[in-house]
Amino acid sequence: MVTQAIENARTQIGLEIDTIEASGKCLNPVTLTPEGDVYYCGYADWRSGFFPGSVWYLYELTGDTTLLPLAQKYTEAISEAQNLTWHHDIGFIINCSFGNGLRLINKAGYKDVMIQAAKSLCTRFREKPQVIQSWNVTGNSWQSKRGWECPVIIDNMMNLELLFEATKLSGDSTFYKVAVAHADRTMQEHFRADGSCYHVIDYSIEDGSVRHRQTAQGYADESAWSRGQAWAIYGYTMCYRETQNPKYLAQAVKTFNFMKNNKNMPTDLVPYWDMDAPNIPNEPRDVSSAAVIASALYEMSTYPVEDPQACKSYADSIMTSLASPAYTAPISENGRFVLMHSVGSLPHNSEIDVPLNYADYYYLEALKRKLDLEK
């Protein structure tokens, strides 16, 4: 399965690379438009780091040295993102691209980009609530219409990895302290007793209190938006890696158990876009959630959990499903993305049942982690 999955990804992404190179531009594929065309993003899009990151992983998985200069070119094309201070997802953008590049080739300059990006992200840390603010609430934006003041989404857990890396690269513990403060407050406020998490917690800037517990991309405020659960499982597993604090691992396990034991989890382990969506089983699946969970579980299986092998087996089952024709696109189809059937934001009627570049990214990461474990 793994060999075939890697070969398939190399062929499919290779076709996309051919398209990009033939264009004479540095295009960055994200998804498909409603018309079926590939949507390409700019450097400030929160998803701009995933395609460069996928090329790094593909280079690592295949050993194909022709991918190396391409990974560098696509990564360096988004370097301006290091200075974005209005953007809470700079961790996704820079760590998935420059972070993987630094890990694999240690190129001069990549370290500086990582540290600058972490500095930019830290400008969003709010002292009273002790969190990194997600969206800016300005003017007539949909966030403003929700009445939020300092919204924080569970997705932000994924951006903390950049901060932990920046402390290791710079020796400056400020980044580490901000990451831990955010992880702690999120753990305190985002989670329900059953281990599931809210999508959005809105804090008061003045006194740090919680103003609202809501959703933006899920079915309802009290529902379990699947990708949010995936971000939580992955984010707190990563926080355990970086801190060795067992409470983070315990939270990751608890949220995973919520998903694993959920009565609405399909037998192929690819979640519905929201586990409480009203028309299950006739609701869209979200492959991106499955890929993120699989990648997290391979890492979790290396830590002191009750049954490490069960974590790996569950991840293997997800990956078997994703590598099947039910979710892996035929070569040259699906806009040359590897996986089909993800959901961006159903409440916004955006990216429903389409490929998404972050589904491919975490799928490739999961393949790499699986291979590393089995070596």
N, C-alpha and C positions, 0 to 999 in steps of 0.2 A: 504493500500500500504506500509506504513512504517513498520508495524509489519512483513509483509511478506518479505520485503526487508532485514530487520535485521536478520530474521530467515534464509533466504537464504544465506546471507553473513557469518553467524556463521557456517552454515553447510559447505559451500564451503571452507572458510579459515581454518576451522577445519580439513578438509581433507588434506590441504597443511601442516598444523601443524603436523598432523600424519606422513606425509612423512618425514618432517624435523626431527622429534624426532626419527623416526625409523632409520634414517641415522647415528645417533650418532654424527652428525656435527651440526654447527650452520649456516644453509643455509639461503640465503637471496634472495627470488624469485623476479624477475623483469618483465620478459616477456617470450615469446616463441621464440625459434630459428626457422630458416626457415625449419628445419627438424621436428618441432613440439614438441621439448623437452623444458622443463622449463630452462630458463637461470638464474643462480644464480650469484650474484655479490659479490665483496669484499667491505670492508668498505670505500674505497676511491672513489667508484662509486657515482655519484651525486644522484643516486636513492636509496642509501642504507638505508636511514632513513624512507622510506615510508612503508615498510612491518612492521617494529617494531611499527611505528605510527598507522598503521591499527589495529594492535592487541590491542594497548591502546584504540583506539576508540571502538573496538568491546567489550572490557571489560566494557567500560563506557556504551555502548548501551544495553548490555545484563545483566550486573551485575554478569556475570559468573566468579567467583573468581578463577577458574582453569586457566583462561587466564592471571592472574596477574603475576605469576612467569615467564611465557613464555614471556610476554611483557618486563619484566625486563631483562631476559636473552638475548633476541634478541637485545635489546637496548644497553646493556653493551658490547655486542660483537663488536660494531662499535665505541667504545669510543676513539680509536686511531685517529679517524677523527678530533678530537678537535685540533690537532696540524698541520693540513694541511694548509700550507700557499700558496701553488700553486693553490688552489681550491677556486673559487668564489662561489660555491654552498654549502659551509659548513653550511649555514643557513638551506637549505633543509635537509641536513644530520642530523644535531644535533637538530634543533628546532622541527622537526617532531617526533623525537624519544625521546631524553632527555627532550625536552620542554614539551611534553605531559606527560611524566613520572613525571616530577617535579610538574606539575599542579595537577596530580591525587594522587600522594603518597608522594611527597616532600621528596624523599629519600636522605639521606646524600651522598654528592659527586656529585649529578646531577647538583647542582648550580655551582660548580667549573668547571665542564665540559662546561656548557653554557658560562661562563665568558671567559674561555680559548679559546673556539671556536670563540667568538666574537673578541678577541685579534688577533687571527690568520687571521680572515677575514679582520680586519682593516689594516693589513700589505699590503693589496692590494689597499688601498686608494691612489689615485694619486692626488697630491697637485694642480697642474696647472688646470686640467680639473674638479677637485672636484668630482671625481667619483671613485667607486670601479671597478677596471679593471676585466673584465671577463676572457677570455682565455689568457694564456701566448702565445706570438708569438715567437716561437723558431724554429731554424733549418729548417727542410723540412716539417713542419706541414702544413695542409691545410689552417690554419689561416694565416700562413706566406705567402703562395702562393697568398692569397687574397690581400697582400700588406698592411695589417693592422698594426697599431702601438700600440694603446690602445683600443681594441674593448670592447664595453659595450653592453650587450644584455638586452632586456626588462625583461627577466627572472630574472635578478638581483634584481628587485623590491621585489621579494619574500624572498630574503635573509636578507632584512632589519629588519624583525620581530625579528630575533635573536639579532640584535644590540639594538633594543628598550628594549627587555627583559633583556639584559645584564646590561643596565643602571639601570633598576629597581632592579635587583639582587645585583648590586655592589655599586650603588650610584655614579658611575663614568659617568659623562655626555659626555665623549668623544665619546662613542658608539652612543649615541643619535645624537650628532652633525654630525657625519659621515653619519648616516642614512638620516638625513634631507638634508645635502649637496647633497648626491647622488640623493635623490628624487627630489630635486629642479632642478638640472642640467638635469636629465632625462626628467622631465616635459617640460623643455625649449627646448630640442633638439630632443626628440624621436617622437613627435606627429605632425600629419598633421592637417590642418584646420578642417577636418571632424570628428576629434576625434580618428581616427585610428592611429596606431603606426608603426614605422619601427621596424625591429627586431634588427639590429646592427647599432650602431653609433660608428665610429672610431675617436678617439681624438688624437691630438698631445700631446705627453708627454711634449714637450718643452714649448709650449705656451697655451695649453688647447683648441685650436681651433678644430672645426669639420673637419675631413679629408674626411670621406665618410659616406653616409647613405645607408645601404645595407641590405641584408638578408642572412641568412645561411640556415634556415630550411623552409622558405616560397617559394612560386612559383617564385616571382620576387621582385626586390628591392622595387618597388612601390606597391606591393600587400599587402593584409591584411592577414597575417599568423594567423590563428585562435587562436592557443594557446598563441601567443604573445599578442593578444587582451585580452585573459582571464587573463594572468599574470598581465596586466596593470589594469584591473578592480579590481582584487583581491588586488594587491599591493597597489594601491592608496586608496582603502577602508580601508585597514589595517593602512596605514599611517594617515588617518583621525582619526581612533580610538586612535592611540598613540600620536597624536599631537593636535587634535581638530582644525587643520587648514582647513578652509572650501574649500580652493583651491584644496586640495587633493580629497575631496569628489566630487567636481565639475568635476574634471578630470575623476574620476571613472565613474560618471554618463554619461559624454559625450562619453566615449569609449563604455560603455554599450549601449547607444542609437544608436551608429554607428552599432553595431552588431544587435541589435533588429530590426532596420529599414532597414537592408541590404536586397536588392532585392533577394539575393541568399540564405537567411536563410531558411532552410527547415521548413516545417510546424511542424515537431516534435521537432524543436529547437536544434537539434544536428548538429553543424556546419560541413561544409566540412572542410578538413584539411587546406585549404586556401580559403578565400571567393572570390578570383579572379582566382582560378584555371581554366584552359582553357576548361575542358571537363565537367563542371557542367551541368546536375545533375549526370553524370557518373564519379564522383570523390569520393575517400574514405572519409568517415566521420571521425571526431575525437572526440570520447567520452570523452577523457581527458579534452578537452577544455570545453565541456558542464558541466562536473562535477565541474571544477574550477569556472566557471561562476555561477553555482547554489549556491555553497557554499558562494561565495562573495555576491550574491544578498540577501541571508538570513541575512547576517550581514548588508548590505546596507539598508535593510528595517527597521532597528532599528534606523536609523539616519535621520536628517532633510532634506529629499529629497522631491521632489514635490508630489510624489504619492508612499508612502512606501508600500501600499498594492499591487500596481502593480508590484513592485520588487519581493515581496513574491510570487505573483501569477505566475509570469514568472518562478521563480525558481521551484515552484511546478509543473509546466508543464514540465520543463526539467526532473525533478525527476520521474514524471510519465512515461515519455518516457524511461529513463534509467532503471527503474524497470520492464519494459515490456520485453517479450521474444525477442523483436527485438535487445535488447542490454544486457540483463542479461543472462548469460550462463546457460545452463542446469547443474544441480548438477553433479560433478565429471568430467565435460568436460572443455575445454578451459584452460587446464593446472591448473585447480582449482583456476583461477582468477575469480573475481565476474563479471566483465564487459567485453564485447567484443568490437571490432571495434575502436581501437585507432590508431594513427599514430605518430611515433617518428620523423623521418626526411625523408620525401619522396625524396628530392633532393639527399640525401646520399644513397638512396635505402635501408633504414634501418627502420625496425619495422613498416611495412605498413599493416594496418588492422589486428592488433594483440591486445591482452590484454596488459596493462601496469600497473605496481603497483601504479603509482601515480594517475591514473584514479580511481582505487579502493579507495585509501586514501582520495581523495577529495570528492568522493561519500559518504563515511562513515562520513566524517566531515559534509557534507551537511545534511545527515540524522540526525546527532546529533543537528545541529543548528536548523533544522526544528522542532524537538521535543522540544528543549528549548523554541523556540518562541511560540509554541502552548500550552505549559504549563502555 
